[in-house]
Structure formats: C-alpha cells, structure tokens
Amino acid sequence: MGRWQLQKLRVLRRGGEAWISRQSAHDAGLCLVAPVAAERGNGTEEDFVPIESN
C-alpha cells in the first residue's frame, strides 16, 4: 500500500463542531475526517479556514 502524504489540512466549522479536512496524494478530493475540538491553544473561530463542500 502506498504512503499517504498530507497535502492540505484545514479545519471546517459546521454545526458548532470543527472538522479537519485533508487532501491526500491518493485522493484528489477533500475528505472529512474525525471531528476535533474547536479550541486549539488560544485559537478562535477566525483561525479556522472554512471550505466549501460539494
């Protein structure tokens, strides 16, 4: 099996939850992975980059 290389990593806020979206070298589309806590250190909502889903 090939090794997954992380190309893009963004956090998507939806419904009060934050989701990490990543794009791999083996998948040209964005895939949502497990939700993460919205708090990252002293991060605020402005620190999260929204993405559009199809």
C-alpha positions in Angstrom: 0.0 0.0 0.0 1.2 3.5 -0.8 2.1 6.0 1.8 -0.4 8.8 2.4 1.1 12.3 2.1 -0.8 15.1 3.6 -1.1 18.0 1.1 -3.7 20.2 2.6 -5.0 20.4 6.2 -7.9 22.7 7.0 -10.4 23.0 9.8 -14.1 23.3 8.9 -16.6 24.6 11.4 -20.0 23.1 11.0 -22.9 23.0 13.5 -20.7 24.1 16.4 -18.1 21.4 15.7 -14.8 21.6 14.0 -13.8 19.1 11.3 -10.4 18.5 9.9 -10.4 18.3 6.1 -7.4 16.9 4.3 -6.4 16.1 0.8 -4.1 13.2 0.2 -1.8 12.4 -2.7 -4.0 9.3 -3.4 -7.3 11.2 -3.3 -7.8 14.4 -5.4 -11.0 15.3 -3.4 -11.2 16.6 0.1 -12.2 14.1 2.7 -13.7 14.9 6.1 -12.1 13.1 9.0 -12.9 12.8 12.6 -14.2 15.9 14.3 -11.8 17.8 16.6 -12.2 20.1 19.5 -12.8 23.7 18.4 -10.2 25.0 20.8 -6.6 24.9 19.7 -4.5 26.7 22.2 -5.7 30.3 22.1 -7.3 29.8 18.7 -10.6 31.5 17.8 -13.1 30.9 15.1 -11.2 33.4 13.0 -8.3 31.0 13.0 -10.3 28.3 11.2 -10.4 28.3 7.4 -13.9 27.4 6.0 -14.1 25.3 3.0 -16.9 24.6 0.6 -18.3 21.1 0.3 -19.9 19.8 -2.9 
